[in-house]
Amino acid sequence: AILLSAGLLLGIGFWHGRTVGAQLPEPGSPGDPLVTLSWVTEHVATRTALVVVDLPAGARLIGEAGTELVLRSGQATAIDSLLGGLANVTRGVDLRMGEAVPANHLLIVPRGDGRGLFAVTPLVVMVRGGHRVTER
């Protein structure tokens, strides 16, 4: 009975794998296109690089919509807007005005409405995307 059950389960698993596998698109088809090295190189090259930004104490770094921020050193607080705060995607929380920004957490500015960081002490921040720095 055990051998019969094992054989039956093996047969069902084999049949299911074949039917699921049969639904996968063929490589090179419109459902799974092949791409050239030049296409990959072009699209990877257009991705904006992370830049390191040094801010003095009292400065503000304001991001545009979609800007990514990572505080590397120093103490910063969040600058929010009426529509919300900075998305801390590392913790899955929203940082509101005046909340301490944790180091090495990925923050995303969801809208270009004045959100960013305030430098309590001199900062080093990695930034990907549009931003401006205002001092004092």
C-alpha positions, 0 to 999 in steps of 0.5 A: 500500500505504501509503494502504491501510494508513493507511485501514485504521488510520483505519477501525479507530480510528474504529470503536474510538472509536465502540464505546468512546464508546458505553459511556460513561454518558449525562449525567444518567443514574444512571451520570453524574448531574447535581448542583445548585449547592446540592449542590456548595456544601454539600459544598465548605463541609463540607470542613475548611479548613486552619488555621495553627498556631504551636508554640513549641519543645518543643511537640508537635502530635498529629493524629487519624486522617486529619489532614493536616500541612504544615510551613511553617517551623521544624525538627520531628521525627516522632512515630510509634507502634508501628504506624508513622510519619507518611505523607509522601505528597510523597515516598512514605515513612514518617517514623519517630520522630525523623526530620526533617520536611521543609518543604512536604511533605504528611504524613498521620496514618494513625491516631489513636494519638499520631502527630504532630510535635515542635517542635525550634524554633518552628514554623508548621504548616498543619493540616487535621483534628483535632489537639491541641497539648501544650507541654513 
